[in-house]
């Protein structure tokens, strides 16, 4: 009896050698992309929070580093698109009560909205 629906039943479940690895993705380097994106440490190797606590940067510098960290994987965007996303994230970190509370809890300082020129 012919089957309907197109796919052969033997192909629908994979080969006799086990499941297909069609969607398997393997790492090509020692670090996962998220780990590489998180590397926004300064030359001293300190994290943004450590640099803030050491007085190397202020809360705005901390926010800039965290925004850079969050957008590190967006390298395929145009510079204007990336700048827009970064500005939106900075504004949200200062104006959204939940995000501002997170910044305050981490840094002990309340972020302010950047002044418009």
Residue pairs with C-beta under 8 A, 6 or more apart in sequence:
3 9
10 16
14 20
29 36
33 73
36 72
37 69
37 72
37 73
38 69
38 72
40 48
40 65
40 66
40 68
40 69
40 72
41 47
41 48
42 51
42 56
44 51
44 56
46 54
46 56
48 57
48 61
48 62
48 65
48 66
48 69
49 62
49 106
49 107
51 57
51 61
51 62
51 65
52 58
52 59
52 61
52 62
52 107
57 65
58 109
59 103
59 107
59 109
59 110
59 111
60 111
60 112
60 114
62 103
62 106
62 107
63 90
63 93
63 94
63 103
63 111
64 90
66 93
67 86
67 89
67 90
67 93
68 86
70 89
71 82
71 85
71 86
71 89
74 82
74 85
77 85
90 114
91 113
91 114
92 99
93 99
93 100
93 103
93 111
94 100
94 103
94 111
94 112
94 113
94 114
95 113
100 110
100 111
103 109
103 110
103 111
104 110
104 111
